[in-house]
Amino acid sequence: MLAVGMVIVVIGFLLMSGAGSTAEQYNPDIFSARRIKVAPVVCFFGFISMIYAVMRKPKDKAVEKSEKKEEVA
C-alpha cells in the first residue's frame, strides 16, 4: 500500500512537470489547471495514502483465530 501511495505522488509530480518560461519567451502553460490544481491534489492524496499505509495496524490472523476459539469455548 505504501508503494501505491508513492506511485500516486510520482504521478502528481509528473503532472506538474513541463516546459518553463524563460526571460526571452513567456510560456502561459505554467499556469494551466493541470499544474496548478490537479497535480497538487493528486500529490496530496498520494501523501495521505502513504500516511495511512504507515499508520494502519495490520490484521494478525493468528490472533483472530485464537480470539474466535475463546469466544466459542
PDB file of N, CA, C, O and CB in Angstrom:
ATOM      1  N   MET A   1       0.829  -1.187   0.000  1.00  0.00           N
ATOM      2  CA  MET A   1       0.000   0.000   0.000  1.00  0.00           C
ATOM      3  C   MET A   1       0.882   1.262   0.000  1.00  0.00           C
ATOM      4  O   MET A   1       0.524   2.292  -0.573  1.00  0.00           O
ATOM      5  CB  MET A   1      -0.948  -0.008   1.220  1.00  0.00           C
ATOM      6  N   LEU A   2       2.016   1.149   0.646  1.00  0.00           N
ATOM      7  CA  LEU A   2       2.951   2.271   0.668  1.00  0.00           C
ATOM      8  C   LEU A   2       3.486   2.549  -0.733  1.00  0.00           C
ATOM      9  O   LEU A   2       3.654   3.705  -1.119  1.00  0.00           O
ATOM     10  CB  LEU A   2       4.112   1.988   1.638  1.00  0.00           C
ATOM     11  N   ALA A   3       3.751   1.502  -1.482  1.00  0.00           N
ATOM     12  CA  ALA A   3       4.257   1.663  -2.848  1.00  0.00           C
ATOM     13  C   ALA A   3       3.207   2.307  -3.745  1.00  0.00           C
ATOM     14  O   ALA A   3       3.546   3.113  -4.612  1.00  0.00           O
ATOM     15  CB  ALA A   3       4.682   0.306  -3.427  1.00  0.00           C
ATOM     16  N   VAL A   4       1.955   1.967  -3.549  1.00  0.00           N
ATOM     17  CA  VAL A   4       0.883   2.582  -4.343  1.00  0.00           C
ATOM     18  C   VAL A   4       0.816   4.076  -4.059  1.00  0.00           C
ATOM     19  O   VAL A   4       0.662   4.872  -4.985  1.00  0.00           O
ATOM     20  CB  VAL A   4      -0.483   1.916  -4.037  1.00  0.00           C
ATOM     21  N   GLY A   5       0.929   4.465  -2.809  1.00  0.00           N
ATOM     22  CA  GLY A   5       0.941   5.881  -2.458  1.00  0.00           C
ATOM     23  C   GLY A   5       2.108   6.614  -3.086  1.00  0.00           C
ATOM     24  O   GLY A   5       1.969   7.746  -3.549  1.00  0.00           O
ATOM     25  N   MET A   6       3.259   5.964  -3.099  1.00  0.00           N
ATOM     26  CA  MET A   6       4.440   6.582  -3.709  1.00  0.00           C
ATOM     27  C   MET A   6       4.257   6.755  -5.210  1.00  0.00           C
ATOM     28  O   MET A   6       4.677   7.767  -5.770  1.00  0.00           O
ATOM     29  CB  MET A   6       5.689   5.741  -3.429  1.00  0.00           C
ATOM     30  N   VAL A   7       3.634   5.779  -5.867  1.00  0.00           N
ATOM     31  CA  VAL A   7       3.363   5.893  -7.302  1.00  0.00           C
ATOM     32  C   VAL A   7       2.405   7.050  -7.571  1.00  0.00           C
ATOM     33  O   VAL A   7       2.574   7.777  -8.550  1.00  0.00           O
ATOM     34  CB  VAL A   7       2.777   4.573  -7.853  1.00  0.00           C
ATOM     35  N   ILE A   8       1.415   7.225  -6.722  1.00  0.00           N
ATOM     36  CA  ILE A   8       0.468   8.336  -6.888  1.00  0.00           C
ATOM     37  C   ILE A   8       1.195   9.674  -6.746  1.00  0.00           C
ATOM     38  O   ILE A   8       0.925  10.606  -7.504  1.00  0.00           O
ATOM     39  CB  ILE A   8      -0.686   8.234  -5.850  1.00  0.00           C
ATOM     40  N   VAL A   9       2.100   9.778  -5.796  1.00  0.00           N
ATOM     41  CA  VAL A   9       2.864  11.013  -5.613  1.00  0.00           C
ATOM     42  C   VAL A   9       3.736  11.281  -6.847  1.00  0.00           C
ATOM     43  O   VAL A   9       3.816  12.416  -7.318  1.00  0.00           O
ATOM     44  CB  VAL A   9       3.744  10.927  -4.334  1.00  0.00           C
ATOM     45  N   VAL A  10       4.378  10.250  -7.361  1.00  0.00           N
ATOM     46  CA  VAL A  10       5.220  10.422  -8.557  1.00  0.00           C
ATOM     47  C   VAL A  10       4.370  10.871  -9.740  1.00  0.00           C
ATOM     48  O   VAL A  10       4.797  11.726 -10.516  1.00  0.00           O
ATOM     49  CB  VAL A  10       5.964   9.103  -8.903  1.00  0.00           C
ATOM     50  N   ILE A  11       3.181  10.310  -9.888  1.00  0.00           N
ATOM     51  CA  ILE A  11       2.282  10.737 -10.967  1.00  0.00           C
ATOM     52  C   ILE A  11       1.919  12.207 -10.797  1.00  0.00           C
ATOM     53  O   ILE A  11       1.873  12.949 -11.778  1.00  0.00           O
ATOM     54  CB  ILE A  11       1.002   9.869 -10.993  1.00  0.00           C
ATOM     55  N   GLY A  12       1.663  12.633  -9.570  1.00  0.00           N
ATOM     56  CA  GLY A  12       1.364  14.038  -9.318  1.00  0.00           C
ATOM     57  C   GLY A  12       2.508  14.954  -9.707  1.00  0.00           C
ATOM     58  O   GLY A  12       2.290  16.012 -10.297  1.00  0.00           O
ATOM     59  N   PHE A  13       3.733  14.549  -9.377  1.00  0.00           N
ATOM     60  CA  PHE A  13       4.887  15.369  -9.752  1.00  0.00           C
ATOM     61  C   PHE A  13       5.098  15.372 -11.259  1.00  0.00           C
ATOM     62  O   PHE A  13       5.518  16.384 -11.820  1.00  0.00           O
ATOM     63  CB  PHE A  13       6.149  14.866  -9.051  1.00  0.00           C
ATOM     64  N   LEU A  14       4.816  14.261 -11.920  1.00  0.00           N
ATOM     65  CA  LEU A  14       4.921  14.237 -13.375  1.00  0.00           C
ATOM     66  C   LEU A  14       3.887  15.161 -14.021  1.00  0.00           C
ATOM     67  O   LEU A  14       4.158  15.790 -15.044  1.00  0.00           O
ATOM     68  CB  LEU A  14       4.748  12.808 -13.896  1.00  0.00           C
ATOM     69  N   LEU A  15       2.700  15.235 -13.412  1.00  0.00           N
ATOM     70  CA  LEU A  15       1.683  16.154 -13.925  1.00  0.00           C
ATOM     71  C   LEU A  15       2.113  17.611 -13.769  1.00  0.00           C
ATOM     72  O   LEU A  15       1.720  18.463 -14.565  1.00  0.00           O
ATOM     73  CB  LEU A  15       0.355  15.924 -13.207  1.00  0.00           C
ATOM     74  N   MET A  16       2.913  17.896 -12.752  1.00  0.00           N
ATOM     75  CA  MET A  16       3.397  19.260 -12.532  1.00  0.00           C
ATOM     76  C   MET A  16       4.521  19.639 -13.488  1.00  0.00           C
ATOM     77  O   MET A  16       4.760  20.823 -13.723  1.00  0.00           O
ATOM     78  CB  MET A  16       3.874  19.416 -11.104  1.00  0.00           C
ATOM     79  N   SER A  17       5.199  18.662 -14.032  1.00  0.00           N
ATOM     80  CA  SER A  17       6.370  18.959 -14.851  1.00  0.00           C
ATOM     81  C   SER A  17       5.978  19.496 -16.223  1.00  0.00           C
ATOM     82  O   SER A  17       4.839  19.360 -16.670  1.00  0.00           O
ATOM     83  CB  SER A  17       7.228  17.712 -15.009  1.00  0.00           C
ATOM     84  N   GLY A  18       6.936  20.095 -16.857  1.00  0.00           N
ATOM     85  CA  GLY A  18       6.737  20.628 -18.206  1.00  0.00           C
ATOM     86  C   GLY A  18       7.708  21.753 -18.462  1.00  0.00           C
ATOM     87  O   GLY A  18       8.531  22.100 -17.614  1.00  0.00           O
ATOM     88  N   ALA A  19       7.597  22.311 -19.636  1.00  0.00           N
ATOM     89  CA  ALA A  19       8.490  23.412 -20.013  1.00  0.00           C
ATOM     90  C   ALA A  19       8.171  24.652 -19.188  1.00  0.00           C
ATOM     91  O   ALA A  19       7.010  24.932 -18.889  1.00  0.00           O
ATOM     92  CB  ALA A  19       8.369  23.726 -21.523  1.00  0.00           C
ATOM     93  N   GLY A  20       9.193  25.375 -18.833  1.00  0.00           N
ATOM     94  CA  GLY A  20       9.029  26.590 -18.055  1.00  0.00           C
ATOM     95  C   GLY A  20       9.166  27.821 -18.925  1.00  0.00           C
ATOM     96  O   GLY A  20       9.362  27.721 -20.136  1.00  0.00           O
ATOM     97  N   SER A  21       9.063  28.966 -18.313  1.00  0.00           N
ATOM     98  CA  SER A  21       9.251  30.222 -19.025  1.00  0.00           C
ATOM     99  C   SER A  21      10.701  30.660 -18.901  1.00  0.00           C
ATOM    100  O   SER A  21      11.380  30.347 -17.923  1.00  0.00           O
ATOM    101  CB  SER A  21       8.303  31.313 -18.484  1.00  0.00           C
ATOM    102  N   THR A  22      11.151  31.374 -19.889  1.00  0.00           N
ATOM    103  CA  THR A  22      12.494  31.946 -19.862  1.00  0.00           C
ATOM    104  C   THR A  22      12.375  33.461 -19.936  1.00  0.00           C
ATOM    105  O   THR A  22      11.282  34.001 -20.103  1.00  0.00           O
ATOM    106  CB  THR A  22      13.370  31.396 -21.031  1.00  0.00           C
ATOM    107  N   ALA A  23      13.496  34.130 -19.812  1.00  0.00           N
ATOM    108  CA  ALA A  23      13.483  35.593 -19.892  1.00  0.00           C
ATOM    109  C   ALA A  23      13.105  36.068 -21.293  1.00  0.00           C
ATOM    110  O   ALA A  23      12.533  37.145 -21.457  1.00  0.00           O
ATOM    111  CB  ALA A  23      14.852  36.159 -19.500  1.00  0.00           C
ATOM    112  N   GLU A  24      13.429  35.254 -22.304  1.00  0.00           N
ATOM    113  CA  GLU A  24      13.135  35.652 -23.677  1.00  0.00           C
ATOM    114  C   GLU A  24      11.731  35.257 -24.134  1.00  0.00           C
ATOM    115  O   GLU A  24      11.140  35.924 -24.983  1.00  0.00           O
ATOM    116  CB  GLU A  24      14.149  35.047 -24.603  1.00  0.00           C
ATOM    117  N   GLN A  25      11.204  34.178 -23.571  1.00  0.00           N
ATOM    118  CA  GLN A  25       9.924  33.670 -24.039  1.00  0.00           C
ATOM    119  C   GLN A  25       9.036  33.315 -22.847  1.00  0.00           C
ATOM    120  O   GLN A  25       9.459  32.609 -21.931  1.00  0.00           O
ATOM    121  CB  GLN A  25      10.125  32.444 -24.951  1.00  0.00           C
ATOM    122  N   TYR A  26       7.802  33.814 -22.875  1.00  0.00           N
ATOM    123  CA  TYR A  26       6.822  33.524 -21.823  1.00  0.00           C
ATOM    124  C   TYR A  26       5.994  32.310 -22.242  1.00  0.00           C
ATOM    125  O   TYR A  26       5.514  32.239 -23.374  1.00  0.00           O
ATOM    126  CB  TYR A  26       5.897  34.763 -21.554  1.00  0.00           C
ATOM    127  N   ASN A  27       5.831  31.361 -21.328  1.00  0.00           N
ATOM    128  CA  ASN A  27       5.043  30.162 -21.603  1.00  0.00           C
ATOM    129  C   ASN A  27       3.817  30.181 -20.691  1.00  0.00           C
ATOM    130  O   ASN A  27       3.953  29.953 -19.489  1.00  0.00           O
ATOM    131  CB  ASN A  27       5.892  28.854 -21.386  1.00  0.00           C
ATOM    132  N   PRO A  28       2.625  30.447 -21.228  1.00  0.00           N
ATOM    133  CA  PRO A  28       1.427  30.506 -20.375  1.00  0.00           C
ATOM    134  C   PRO A  28       1.008  29.146 -19.825  1.00  0.00           C
ATOM    135  O   PRO A  28       0.143  29.076 -18.952  1.00  0.00           O
ATOM    136  CB  PRO A  28       0.277  31.100 -21.151  1.00  0.00           C
ATOM    137  N   ASP A  29       1.609  28.064 -20.324  1.00  0.00           N
ATOM    138  CA  ASP A  29       1.246  26.728 -19.847  1.00  0.00           C
ATOM    139  C   ASP A  29       1.660  26.497 -18.392  1.00  0.00           C
ATOM    140  O   ASP A  29       1.187  25.553 -17.759  1.00  0.00           O
ATOM    141  CB  ASP A  29       1.885  25.671 -20.734  1.00  0.00           C
ATOM    142  N   ILE A  30       2.537  27.349 -17.856  1.00  0.00           N
ATOM    143  CA  ILE A  30       2.938  27.145 -16.458  1.00  0.00           C
ATOM    144  C   ILE A  30       1.793  27.425 -15.490  1.00  0.00           C
ATOM    145  O   ILE A  30       1.860  27.036 -14.324  1.00  0.00           O
ATOM    146  CB  ILE A  30       4.127  28.037 -16.116  1.00  0.00           C
ATOM    147  N   PHE A  31       0.753  28.089 -15.958  1.00  0.00           N
ATOM    148  CA  PHE A  31      -0.407  28.374 -15.116  1.00  0.00           C
ATOM    149  C   PHE A  31      -1.620  27.544 -15.529  1.00  0.00           C
ATOM    150  O   PHE A  31      -2.751  27.953 -15.267  1.00  0.00           O
ATOM    151  CB  PHE A  31      -0.749  29.858 -15.178  1.00  0.00           C
ATOM    152  N   SER A  32      -1.419  26.392 -16.166  1.00  0.00           N
ATOM    153  CA  SER A  32      -2.535  25.545 -16.587  1.00  0.00           C
ATOM    154  C   SER A  32      -3.198  24.901 -15.371  1.00  0.00           C
ATOM    155  O   SER A  32      -2.586  24.768 -14.311  1.00  0.00           O
ATOM    156  CB  SER A  32      -2.051  24.460 -17.576  1.00  0.00           C
ATOM    157  N   ALA A  33      -4.435  24.511 -15.540  1.00  0.00           N
ATOM    158  CA  ALA A  33      -5.190  23.877 -14.449  1.00  0.00           C
ATOM    159  C   ALA A  33      -4.553  22.562 -14.028  1.00  0.00           C
ATOM    160  O   ALA A  33      -4.621  22.181 -12.860  1.00  0.00           O
ATOM    161  CB  ALA A  33      -6.643  23.639 -14.872  1.00  0.00           C
ATOM    162  N   ARG A  34      -3.940  21.875 -14.970  1.00  0.00           N
ATOM    163  CA  ARG A  34      -3.286  20.610 -14.649  1.00  0.00           C
ATOM    164  C   ARG A  34      -2.157  20.825 -13.654  1.00  0.00           C
ATOM    165  O   ARG A  34      -2.009  20.056 -12.705  1.00  0.00           O
ATOM    166  CB  ARG A  34      -2.751  19.942 -15.919  1.00  0.00           C
ATOM    167  N   ARG A  35      -1.362  21.863 -13.866  1.00  0.00           N
ATOM    168  CA  ARG A  35      -0.204  22.115 -12.997  1.00  0.00           C
ATOM    169  C   ARG A  35      -0.595  22.786 -11.683  1.00  0.00           C
ATOM    170  O   ARG A  35       0.019  22.521 -10.650  1.00  0.00           O
ATOM    171  CB  ARG A  35       0.811  22.979 -13.724  1.00  0.00           C
ATOM    172  N   ILE A  36      -1.586  23.632 -11.710  1.00  0.00           N
ATOM    173  CA  ILE A  36      -1.931  24.426 -10.527  1.00  0.00           C
ATOM    174  C   ILE A  36      -2.952  23.726  -9.626  1.00  0.00           C
ATOM    175  O   ILE A  36      -2.883  23.864  -8.404  1.00  0.00           O
ATOM    176  CB  ILE A  36      -2.475  25.777 -10.955  1.00  0.00           C
ATOM    177  N   LYS A  37      -3.894  22.981 -10.201  1.00  0.00           N
ATOM    178  CA  LYS A  37      -4.971  22.398  -9.396  1.00  0.00           C
ATOM    179  C   LYS A  37      -4.919  20.880  -9.315  1.00  0.00           C
ATOM    180  O   LYS A  37      -4.990  20.317  -8.223  1.00  0.00           O
ATOM    181  CB  LYS A  37      -6.295  22.812  -9.955  1.00  0.00           C
ATOM    182  N   VAL A  38      -4.796  20.214 -10.455  1.00  0.00           N
ATOM    183  CA  VAL A  38      -4.917  18.759 -10.483  1.00  0.00           C
ATOM    184  C   VAL A  38      -3.700  18.082  -9.841  1.00  0.00           C
ATOM    185  O   VAL A  38      -3.857  17.214  -8.983  1.00  0.00           O
ATOM    186  CB  VAL A  38      -5.089  18.273 -11.926  1.00  0.00           C
ATOM    187  N   ALA A  39      -2.517  18.467 -10.243  1.00  0.00           N
ATOM    188  CA  ALA A  39      -1.304  17.809  -9.753  1.00  0.00           C
ATOM    189  C   ALA A  39      -1.125  17.920  -8.236  1.00  0.00           C
ATOM    190  O   ALA A  39      -0.793  16.918  -7.604  1.00  0.00           O
ATOM    191  CB  ALA A  39      -0.098  18.396 -10.443  1.00  0.00           C
ATOM    192  N   PRO A  40      -1.330  19.088  -7.626  1.00  0.00           N
ATOM    193  CA  PRO A  40      -1.201  19.132  -6.158  1.00  0.00           C
ATOM    194  C   PRO A  40      -2.235  18.271  -5.435  1.00  0.00           C
ATOM    195  O   PRO A  40      -1.935  17.706  -4.382  1.00  0.00           O
ATOM    196  CB  PRO A  40      -1.324  20.560  -5.677  1.00  0.00           C
ATOM    197  N   VAL A  41      -3.434  18.164  -5.977  1.00  0.00           N
ATOM    198  CA  VAL A  41      -4.458  17.315  -5.355  1.00  0.00           C
ATOM    199  C   VAL A  41      -4.058  15.850  -5.460  1.00  0.00           C
ATOM    200  O   VAL A  41      -4.223  15.091  -4.505  1.00  0.00           O
ATOM    201  CB  VAL A  41      -5.839  17.541  -6.016  1.00  0.00           C
ATOM    202  N   VAL A  42      -3.531  15.449  -6.615  1.00  0.00           N
ATOM    203  CA  VAL A  42      -3.069  14.068  -6.782  1.00  0.00           C
ATOM    204  C   VAL A  42      -1.939  13.775  -5.798  1.00  0.00           C
ATOM    205  O   VAL A  42      -1.935  12.723  -5.158  1.00  0.00           O
ATOM    206  CB  VAL A  42      -2.597  13.819  -8.239  1.00  0.00           C
ATOM    207  N   CYS A  43      -0.988  14.685  -5.673  1.00  0.00           N
ATOM    208  CA  CYS A  43       0.106  14.501  -4.710  1.00  0.00           C
ATOM    209  C   CYS A  43      -0.424  14.421  -3.280  1.00  0.00           C
ATOM    210  O   CYS A  43       0.047  13.604  -2.489  1.00  0.00           O
ATOM    211  CB  CYS A  43       1.122  15.649  -4.828  1.00  0.00           C
ATOM    212  N   PHE A  44      -1.385  15.251  -2.949  1.00  0.00           N
ATOM    213  CA  PHE A  44      -1.975  15.254  -1.610  1.00  0.00           C
ATOM    214  C   PHE A  44      -2.584  13.893  -1.290  1.00  0.00           C
ATOM    215  O   PHE A  44      -2.346  13.340  -0.216  1.00  0.00           O
ATOM    216  CB  PHE A  44      -3.043  16.358  -1.490  1.00  0.00           C
ATOM    217  N   PHE A  45      -3.376  13.349  -2.227  1.00  0.00           N
ATOM    218  CA  PHE A  45      -3.974  12.032  -1.994  1.00  0.00           C
ATOM    219  C   PHE A  45      -2.906  10.945  -1.899  1.00  0.00           C
ATOM    220  O   PHE A  45      -3.067   9.982  -1.148  1.00  0.00           O
ATOM    221  CB  PHE A  45      -4.965  11.694  -3.112  1.00  0.00           C
ATOM    222  N   GLY A  46      -1.830  11.092  -2.647  1.00  0.00           N
ATOM    223  CA  GLY A  46      -0.731  10.146  -2.544  1.00  0.00           C
ATOM    224  C   GLY A  46      -0.082  10.188  -1.172  1.00  0.00           C
ATOM    225  O   GLY A  46       0.195   9.144  -0.580  1.00  0.00           O
ATOM    226  N   PHE A  47       0.162  11.389  -0.662  1.00  0.00           N
ATOM    227  CA  PHE A  47       0.761  11.522   0.668  1.00  0.00           C
ATOM    228  C   PHE A  47      -0.186  11.015   1.754  1.00  0.00           C
ATOM    229  O   PHE A  47       0.256  10.384   2.714  1.00  0.00           O
ATOM    230  CB  PHE A  47       1.137  12.985   0.940  1.00  0.00           C
ATOM    231  N   ILE A  48      -1.474  11.283   1.611  1.00  0.00           N
ATOM    232  CA  ILE A  48      -2.454  10.790   2.588  1.00  0.00           C
ATOM    233  C   ILE A  48      -2.485   9.262   2.584  1.00  0.00           C
ATOM    234  O   ILE A  48      -2.540   8.642   3.645  1.00  0.00           O
ATOM    235  CB  ILE A  48      -3.866  11.356   2.282  1.00  0.00           C
ATOM    236  N   SER A  49      -2.451   8.651   1.397  1.00  0.00           N
ATOM    237  CA  SER A  49      -2.462   7.190   1.340  1.00  0.00           C
ATOM    238  C   SER A  49      -1.173   6.605   1.913  1.00  0.00           C
ATOM    239  O   SER A  49      -1.201   5.522   2.497  1.00  0.00           O
ATOM    240  CB  SER A  49      -2.658   6.714  -0.103  1.00  0.00           C
ATOM    241  N   MET A  50      -0.056   7.293   1.760  1.00  0.00           N
ATOM    242  CA  MET A  50       1.190   6.823   2.362  1.00  0.00           C
ATOM    243  C   MET A  50       1.131   6.916   3.881  1.00  0.00           C
ATOM    244  O   MET A  50       1.594   6.009   4.573  1.00  0.00           O
ATOM    245  CB  MET A  50       2.379   7.630   1.830  1.00  0.00           C
ATOM    246  N   ILE A  51       0.576   7.983   4.402  1.00  0.00           N
ATOM    247  CA  ILE A  51       0.427   8.126   5.853  1.00  0.00           C
ATOM    248  C   ILE A  51      -0.485   7.029   6.395  1.00  0.00           C
ATOM    249  O   ILE A  51      -0.210   6.439   7.439  1.00  0.00           O
ATOM    250  CB  ILE A  51      -0.138   9.523   6.213  1.00  0.00           C
ATOM    251  N   TYR A  52      -1.571   6.764   5.674  1.00  0.00           N
ATOM    252  CA  TYR A  52      -2.487   5.699   6.101  1.00  0.00           C
ATOM    253  C   TYR A  52      -1.781   4.345   6.098  1.00  0.00           C
ATOM    254  O   TYR A  52      -1.973   3.538   7.008  1.00  0.00           O
ATOM    255  CB  TYR A  52      -3.727   5.652   5.184  1.00  0.00           C
ATOM    256  N   ALA A  53      -0.965   4.099   5.073  1.00  0.00           N
ATOM    257  CA  ALA A  53      -0.256   2.823   4.988  1.00  0.00           C
ATOM    258  C   ALA A  53       0.719   2.643   6.147  1.00  0.00           C
ATOM    259  O   ALA A  53       0.909   1.529   6.635  1.00  0.00           O
ATOM    260  CB  ALA A  53       0.490   2.722   3.662  1.00  0.00           C
ATOM    261  N   VAL A  54       1.332   3.730   6.583  1.00  0.00           N
ATOM    262  CA  VAL A  54       2.276   3.643   7.698  1.00  0.00           C
ATOM    263  C   VAL A  54       1.535   3.487   9.023  1.00  0.00           C
ATOM    264  O   VAL A  54       1.982   2.738   9.892  1.00  0.00           O
ATOM    265  CB  VAL A  54       3.178   4.888   7.740  1.00  0.00           C
ATOM    266  N   MET A  55       0.417   4.176   9.188  1.00  0.00           N
ATOM    267  CA  MET A  55      -0.297   4.177  10.466  1.00  0.00           C
ATOM    268  C   MET A  55      -1.205   2.963  10.659  1.00  0.00           C
ATOM    269  O   MET A  55      -1.549   2.618  11.790  1.00  0.00           O
ATOM    270  CB  MET A  55      -1.117   5.431  10.582  1.00  0.00           C
ATOM    271  N   ARG A  56      -1.591   2.321   9.571  1.00  0.00           N
ATOM    272  CA  ARG A  56      -2.535   1.209   9.640  1.00  0.00           C
ATOM    273  C   ARG A  56      -1.916   0.027  10.376  1.00  0.00           C
ATOM    274  O   ARG A  56      -0.767  -0.341  10.132  1.00  0.00           O
ATOM    275  CB  ARG A  56      -2.978   0.786   8.230  1.00  0.00           C
ATOM    276  N   LYS A  57      -2.685  -0.552  11.267  1.00  0.00           N
ATOM    277  CA  LYS A  57      -2.220  -1.722  12.005  1.00  0.00           C
ATOM    278  C   LYS A  57      -2.659  -2.961  11.229  1.00  0.00           C
ATOM    279  O   LYS A  57      -3.853  -3.162  11.007  1.00  0.00           O
ATOM    280  CB  LYS A  57      -2.780  -1.739  13.478  1.00  0.00           C
ATOM    281  N   PRO A  58      -1.704  -3.788  10.817  1.00  0.00           N
ATOM    282  CA  PRO A  58      -2.085  -4.979  10.039  1.00  0.00           C
ATOM    283  C   PRO A  58      -2.844  -5.983  10.901  1.00  0.00           C
ATOM    284  O   PRO A  58      -2.592  -6.121  12.098  1.00  0.00           O
ATOM    285  CB  PRO A  58      -0.839  -5.649   9.435  1.00  0.00           C
ATOM    286  N   LYS A  59      -3.765  -6.669  10.268  1.00  0.00           N
ATOM    287  CA  LYS A  59      -4.526  -7.684  10.985  1.00  0.00           C
ATOM    288  C   LYS A  59      -3.670  -8.928  11.143  1.00  0.00           C
ATOM    289  O   LYS A  59      -3.036  -9.389  10.194  1.00  0.00           O
ATOM    290  CB  LYS A  59      -5.848  -8.014  10.250  1.00  0.00           C
ATOM    291  N   ASP A  60      -3.661  -9.461  12.346  1.00  0.00           N
ATOM    292  CA  ASP A  60      -2.897 -10.671  12.628  1.00  0.00           C
ATOM    293  C   ASP A  60      -3.876 -11.840  12.640  1.00  0.00           C
ATOM    294  O   ASP A  60      -4.726 -11.937  13.526  1.00  0.00           O
ATOM    295  CB  ASP A  60      -2.117 -10.560  13.992  1.00  0.00           C
ATOM    296  N   LYS A  61      -3.756 -12.713  11.668  1.00  0.00           N
ATOM    297  CA  LYS A  61      -4.709 -13.817  11.534  1.00  0.00           C
ATOM    298  C   LYS A  61      -4.607 -14.812  12.679  1.00  0.00           C
ATOM    299  O   LYS A  61      -5.618 -15.398  13.063  1.00  0.00           O
ATOM    300  CB  LYS A  61      -4.492 -14.534  10.220  1.00  0.00           C
ATOM    301  N   ALA A  62      -3.430 -15.021  13.231  1.00  0.00           N
ATOM    302  CA  ALA A  62      -3.271 -15.960  14.342  1.00  0.00           C
ATOM    303  C   ALA A  62      -4.012 -15.461  15.576  1.00  0.00           C
ATOM    304  O   ALA A  62      -4.627 -16.251  16.292  1.00  0.00           O
ATOM    305  CB  ALA A  62      -1.783 -16.169  14.664  1.00  0.00           C
ATOM    306  N   VAL A  63      -3.957 -14.174  15.826  1.00  0.00           N
ATOM    307  CA  VAL A  63      -4.658 -13.607  16.981  1.00  0.00           C
ATOM    308  C   VAL A  63      -6.167 -13.701  16.774  1.00  0.00           C
ATOM    309  O   VAL A  63      -6.901 -13.998  17.716  1.00  0.00           O
ATOM    310  CB  VAL A  63      -4.234 -12.133  17.212  1.00  0.00           C
ATOM    311  N   GLU A  64      -6.636 -13.451  15.553  1.00  0.00           N
ATOM    312  CA  GLU A  64      -8.067 -13.533  15.282  1.00  0.00           C
ATOM    313  C   GLU A  64      -8.583 -14.953  15.489  1.00  0.00           C
ATOM    314  O   GLU A  64      -9.669 -15.137  16.039  1.00  0.00           O
ATOM    315  CB  GLU A  64      -8.366 -13.066  13.855  1.00  0.00           C
ATOM    316  N   LYS A  65      -7.821 -15.964  15.055  1.00  0.00           N
ATOM    317  CA  LYS A  65      -8.237 -17.344  15.212  1.00  0.00           C
ATOM    318  C   LYS A  65      -8.325 -17.714  16.680  1.00  0.00           C
ATOM    319  O   LYS A  65      -9.275 -18.384  17.087  1.00  0.00           O
ATOM    320  CB  LYS A  65      -7.279 -18.276  14.488  1.00  0.00           C
ATOM    321  N   SER A  66      -7.349 -17.290  17.491  1.00  0.00           N
ATOM    322  CA  SER A  66      -7.377 -17.625  18.911  1.00  0.00           C
ATOM    323  C   SER A  66      -8.522 -16.903  19.627  1.00  0.00           C
ATOM    324  O   SER A  66      -9.108 -17.443  20.565  1.00  0.00           O
ATOM    325  CB  SER A  66      -6.037 -17.271  19.564  1.00  0.00           C
ATOM    326  N   GLU A  67      -8.837 -15.689  19.187  1.00  0.00           N
ATOM    327  CA  GLU A  67      -9.966 -14.965  19.787  1.00  0.00           C
ATOM    328  C   GLU A  67     -11.283 -15.645  19.450  1.00  0.00           C
ATOM    329  O   GLU A  67     -12.180 -15.705  20.291  1.00  0.00           O
ATOM    330  CB  GLU A  67      -9.990 -13.505  19.308  1.00  0.00           C
ATOM    331  N   LYS A  68     -11.412 -16.159  18.224  1.00  0.00           N
ATOM    332  CA  LYS A  68     -12.651 -16.857  17.838  1.00  0.00           C
ATOM    333  C   LYS A  68     -12.797 -18.148  18.621  1.00  0.00           C
ATOM    334  O   LYS A  68     -13.909 -18.505  19.010  1.00  0.00           O
ATOM    335  CB  LYS A  68     -12.667 -17.154  16.322  1.00  0.00           C
ATOM    336  N   LYS A  69     -11.697 -18.860  18.863  1.00  0.00           N
ATOM    337  CA  LYS A  69     -11.750 -20.086  19.638  1.00  0.00           C
ATOM    338  C   LYS A  69     -12.174 -19.810  21.075  1.00  0.00           C
ATOM    339  O   LYS A  69     -12.926 -20.588  21.662  1.00  0.00           O
ATOM    340  CB  LYS A  69     -10.398 -20.784  19.614  1.00  0.00           C
ATOM    341  N   GLU A  70     -11.692 -18.694  21.646  1.00  0.00           N
ATOM    342  CA  GLU A  70     -12.061 -18.332  23.018  1.00  0.00           C
ATOM    343  C   GLU A  70     -13.530 -17.963  23.104  1.00  0.00           C
ATOM    344  O   GLU A  70     -14.180 -18.246  24.111  1.00  0.00           O
ATOM    345  CB  GLU A  70     -11.199 -17.168  23.519  1.00  0.00           C
ATOM    346  N   GLU A  71     -14.071 -17.330  22.053  1.00  0.00           N
ATOM    347  CA  GLU A  71     -15.487 -16.946  22.069  1.00  0.00           C
ATOM    348  C   GLU A  71     -16.388 -18.171  22.008  1.00  0.00           C
ATOM    349  O   GLU A  71     -17.446 -18.198  22.638  1.00  0.00           O
ATOM    350  CB  GLU A  71     -15.801 -16.007  20.898  1.00  0.00           C
ATOM    351  N   VAL A  72     -15.978 -19.176  21.258  1.00  0.00           N
ATOM    352  CA  VAL A  72     -16.778 -20.401  21.120  1.00  0.00           C
ATOM    353  C   VAL A  72     -16.764 -21.200  22.401  1.00  0.00           C
ATOM    354  O   VAL A  72     -17.786 -21.774  22.777  1.00  0.00           O
ATOM    355  CB  VAL A  72     -16.261 -21.260  19.968  1.00  0.00           C
ATOM    356  N   ALA A  73     -15.638 -21.253  23.080  1.00  0.00           N
ATOM    357  CA  ALA A  73     -15.500 -22.073  24.283  1.00  0.00           C
ATOM    358  C   ALA A  73     -16.213 -21.508  25.460  1.00  0.00           C
ATOM    359  O   ALA A  73     -16.182 -22.095  26.542  1.00  0.00           O
ATOM    360  CB  ALA A  73     -14.077 -22.250  24.625  1.00  0.00           C
TER     361      ALA A  73
END
